[in-house]
């Protein structure tokens, strides 16, 4: 198997070119051969008429009138040009001087006024091309006589002419083929240059000389280069998030650990410090959960990662109905069309699950989940995917909304959790997926919208 794309294209083009030139050459060869044969027949036909115009058919044995000789070729022995006259019984009554010691017989149509063309061989083994023509002569006598004029010429001249043309034709076509292959090689190398440039840029990225593909490439290659850049950016973003998360985690653990150590060292009875230790351990647990969720966010990728939203939201709502079954919360779902999300399924479940779980905690009786598409306004065709979660709870003031988005902040200490759910959702929506998280609240309830561009 040929691994080079350039070689594959050149071999395919060479085979197509060879087939085309061969077919064209055979067609031209046959056309020239037919044309040359037609020329021979026309030349022999003219000679037939010259013979008929020269011989006295009343007394054909007298031969041609000297002054009206049809040509010196018929007067020269073994010239390769011959003529003879046959009577009704196919007996020769006259022949040209060029047939000295030579005879030939050619099949012909005895019908009056018809030309008959045939190949034959003379008595000396010479291959001839012969043309016969039969006439009915009503001369001075009372009875009409039937005569057949036969003219012939050596076949070698015709064969030599065809062979010369074939030689010139195939030499010319071979030269054209070589030139076209060289031209095609140059065209293919020029046409495939963007692919080689992409490969060179990828090698430079591997060596750390560049961060992404930056060349201006043809339209056919742009999806490839854009997806490669998206993959590179996604990988770089993941590495950066892991590094930041580890750094933040290390920094965040220092204070709670110091508190635990100080508390344990400050009291003589360890049981008296359990309350402070448990509080610090809860803080450690929440910090670790937050940083792990933040670091594990996969983010949107232009390559794959497209899945339908409806089955995922249905699974989340079914789980929440079971969790909050004792409160009688009604969860409604409305999804416009076959909406899809591009990204990680776990990230999507984290975002929607956190918001929907909070809504169920604060709702009186109803939680609605809606997914729809919208455009960016009158002068923008950009589409946005909006996921809205609304509850009919008591709502919360504007200050509480800002405070709820802070990591570790809990508006109601009586509910379970570490206060990191909304903070994780905000980072996923805005930092990882480039969207917007909107929260509006009133005494009639709270609405949370996650708006993602590019859908």
N, C-alpha and C positions, 0 to 999 in steps of 0.2 A: 504494500500500500504506500502510495506517495504521500509523504507528510508535508511537503511544501505546497502551499496554496498556489504560489506562482507557477510551479512546475505542473500542477494539475491543470491549471487554466491553459498553460501553453500547450500541453499535450492534447487537450481537448480541442483547442483552436487549430492546432496542426493537423489533427485527424479530420476535422471538418473542412479545413482548407484543402487538404489532399483529396478528399472525396469530391469537393466542388470542382477543383481543377481537373480531376480525372474525368468527371462526367462532362464538363465543358469541352475538354480535349477530345473525348470520343465523339461528342456531337459535332464538333467542328471538323474532325477527321472524316466522318461519314458524309457531312455536307460537302466538303471539298471533293471527296471521291465521287459523289453523285454528280457534282458540277463538271468534273473532268470527264466522266463517262458521257455526260450529255454533250460536251464539246466534241468528243470523238464521234458520237453518232451524227452530230450536225455536219462535221467535216466529211464523213463518209457519205452522208446524204447528198451533200453538194457534189461530191465526186460521181455519184450515180447519175445526177442530172447532166453533168458534163459528158459522161460517157454516152448517155442517150442522145445528147445533142450533137455528138461527133460521129457516131456510127450510122451508116446507112442501113436501116433495118430491112430494106428491100433486098440488099445483097450484103449481109453482115460479114461474110467471109472475106470481103475486101478490106475490112478493118477500118481504122480511123483515118479521116482525112488529115494529111500531114500538117496542114496549116492550122488545123483546129485541134491540135493535140491538147488534152486536158492537163498536161503537166509533165515535166521531165521525169518525175518520180516513177511514172508508169512506163517510161521508156528505158529506164536503167535496170539491168538485171540485178536480182536479189537486193533491190532497194528497200524492201520491207513494205512496199505499197503495190497492191495487185488489183487487177480487175479482169472479169471474164463474163461471157454472155452464153447462157444456156437456152436451148430450144425447149419445146413442149415435152420432149422425152428426156430432159435433163442431160442432153448431150452438149458438150461444149462446142460452140460454133465460132467463138472468137475469144482470144485472151490477150492481155497486154504484154509487151515485150519484156517487162520486168519478171514475168512468170517463166522465163527460159528454164526448162527442166524442172519446173515446180508445178504441182497440182494441189488443189484443196477442195474440200467439199464442206458446205455449211448447210445445215438444215434451214428451211424457210417455209413461209406460208405461201402456197401456190395461188392464193386469191389475188385477183387483179387489183392493183393500186395499193397494196399493203406492203409496208416495210417490215422486214424481219431481221432482228439483231441477234447474233449468236457468237459464241467463242468456239474456235475450231483449231485444228493442227494441220499444218501443211505436210506434204509428202517428205519434206526434209526435217520434220520435227519442230518446225518453227510455230510458236503459238501466235494465233491471229485473232483479231476482232473483225467480224465480217458483217456486212449489211446487204440484204437481198431485197430486190424490188421487181415485181412481175408486171408486165404490160401486155396488152393485146394490140397487135399492130395490124392495121388494115391498109396494106400498101397497094401496089399496082396490080397484083394478082387478084383473082376472084375469091381467094380464101384468106381469112384472117389468121395470123400467126401469133403464137404465145411465146414471149421471150422473158427471161429472168436475168437481170443484171446483178452481179455480185461483185462488191468491192471489199477489200480487206487491207488491214495494216498490222504491222508487228505490235504485239502487246507490250513489249519492253519499254517503249516510250511512255506509255500510260503508267506502267508500274513505277518507272523511274521518277516521273512527275509526282506521283502520290507519295513515294518514299522521301523525296526532297521536302515536300510540304510537311510530312510527319516529323521529320528530323527537326526542321525549323520550329514546328509547333511545340514539340515536347521540350526542346532546348529553351524556347522562350517561356513556356509555362513553368519549367523548373527554375529559371532565373526569377520569374515573377513570384513563385512560391517562396524562394529564399528571401527575397526582398520583403515580402509581406510578413513572413515570420519574424524577421528582424524588426520591422515596424511594430508588429503586434507585441513583441517582447518589450520594446520601449514603452508602448502604450500601457501594457499591463504593469510594468514596473512603476510608471507614473501613477496609474490608477490605484495601485495597492500601496503606494507610499504612505497614505494616512494610517494604514494598519501597522506598518513598520514603525511609524512615529509613535503610535499608541503603545506598542510594545517597548520602545525605547523609554518612554515616560514611565511606564510601569517599572522597568528595571531601575530607573533613577529613584523612584519612590521606594523601592526595596532597599536601595543603598543609602537612603536617607537624604538624598540630594534635593528632593522635592517633596511637598506635602500632599499634592493632589494633581490630577490631570488638568492642565491649563491651556492646551493647544486649541486652536480653532479648527474643528474637524467638519467634514461633510455631514449633511443631514442624516444619512444612513447610519453614521457612526455615533451620532450624538446620544441616542438612548443608551448605547454601551458605555460611553465615557461618563454620562451623567449618573448612571447606575453604579459604575465603579467609584465615582467620587462620593456618592451617597453611602456606599458600603464603607469606604475609607473613613468618612466623617462619623458614621455610626460606630465604627470600631474605636476611633479616637475618642469619641464622646463617652463610650462605655469605659475605656481605660481611665479617662479623666475622672469619671464619676466614682469608680472604684478607689482611685487614689485619694480623691477628696473625702470619700466616705470613711476610708481608713484613718485619714488624718483627723477628720472631725470626731470620729469615734474615739480615737486615742485621746484627743483633747477633752472630749466630753466626759470621759470616764475618770479623769484625774480628780475633779472636784468631789463627786460622790464617794470615790474610794478614800480620799483624804478625810471626808466627813466620817465615814465608817471607822477608819483607823483612829481618828481623834476621839470619837465617841467611845470606842472600846477601851482606849487607853485612859480616858478621863474618869471612869467609874470603877469602883471596886467590885460592885456586884453586876456581872454581865447581864442579868435579867432586866435590870433597870434601863438598859440601853436598847432594848428590842424595838421599841416604837421608832426611835430615830434610825436604827439600822434598817428596819423594814421599809421606811420611807425612802431611804437612800437606795435600797435594792430595787424598789419600784421605779425609781428614777433611772437606775442603770438599765433595767429591763426595757423601759420605754425608749431610752436612747439607742440601745442596741437594735430594737425592732425598727425604729425610724431609719437608722443609717443603713441597715440591711435592705429594707424596702427601697430606699433611695438608690442604693448602689445597684440593686438588681433590676432596675427599670431598663427595659430593652430599647424603648424608643421606636420611632417610626423608621421604617426602611423602605426605600423605593423598590427593593427586590423582594417580591413575595409578601407574606404577612397580611394578605387581604382576606378577611373572613366576614361572614354574615353576622349581623348584630342580633337579630331576633332570637336565635336559639340561646345565646349567652344571656341576654336580659331575661328571657323566660326562665332559665335555670336560676338566676339570682333571685327573681321574684318568688319562685316556688320555695327556695330556701328561707327567704325572709317571712313568708306566710307561716311556715312551720315554727320559726323562732318566735314570732309574735302572735302565735295562734290564740293565746289567752286574752289578748287585748282586742280581738276582733277587727284588726286593721284590714281595710279593703285596698288592695294594690291593683291599679289599672295600668294597662300598657297600650300605647298607640305608636306604631312605627310606620312611617311613610315609605311605601315601596319596599324594595329589597335593599335597604340600607346596609352598607358595608363599612368596616373600619380597617385602616391600614396601620398595622403595628403589632404589638405583642398581645396575645389573648390574656395573659396574666395581668399585664398593665391595665387593660380595659376592665377586667373584672375587679381589680383593686380600686379603680376610680369610681365606677358605677356602684360597686358593692358598698364602699364607704359612704358615699352620698346617700344611697337608698337606705342603708342601715340607720344613719342619723335621722333621715326623714321619718322612718318608722318609729324611732325612739320618741320623737317630739310630736308626731301626728296625733290628732284626736281620733279620727276614724278613717281617713282617706289619704293615700299616697298615689300619685300618678307619675308614670314614666313615659316621656314622649321623645321620639327621635324624628327629626325632620331636616330638610335641606333648605338653605337660603342663599341668596346672592349678596354681593357686597354693596349694593345700592344701584342708583340710576346709571352711574358712569363706570361701573365695574362688573365684569362677567365672572369674577372669582366666586366659586361656590364654597359654602361652609356647611359642615355637619354639626348640628346642635343636638345635644343630649340634655334634656330638661327633667329635673326631679322636683316635684312640688308636693308639699304637705299642707294640711289644714290645721296646723298647730297654732300656738299663741304668738309665734313670731319672736323677734328679738331686736333690740335697738341697734343702731348703726355702729356704735362703739363695740358692742359684743361681736358683731360680724368681723371686724378687724381683729379682735382678740382671739376669735375662734380659729383664725388662720395661722396663729402663732404656734410653733411646736411646743407641746407640753401644756398648752392652755386648755382648761376644761371649764365650761360654763356651769356645769352641774356636777358637783363632786359625787352625787348619789348614783350616777350612771357609771357602768363599767368602762374601762379603757384607760389609755395613757394620755389622751389628748393630742395624738399625733396624726389621726386619720385625715383631717382636712388639710393639714400641712403637707402630708404625702401627696394627696390629690392635687393640691396647688402646684407642687413641684413637677408632678407627672404631666399635668395639663399644660402648664406654661413653659417650664424649662426643658422638658423632654420632648413634648409633641408640638411645641410652638403655638399652643392655643390660648384661650382666655377663659378664666373661671369667674363667673358672675354670680353674686348672691344678693337677692332682694328679699326683704322681709317686711311684713306688716302684721296687724292684729289678726288678719285672716289666714296667715300662714307664711311659709318660707319657700322660695323658689331658687334652685341652684341650676345654673346653665353652664355646660362645658361646650365651648365653641372651638371647632377644629378647622383650620383652613385647608384648601386644596382638594375638596371633594366635589 
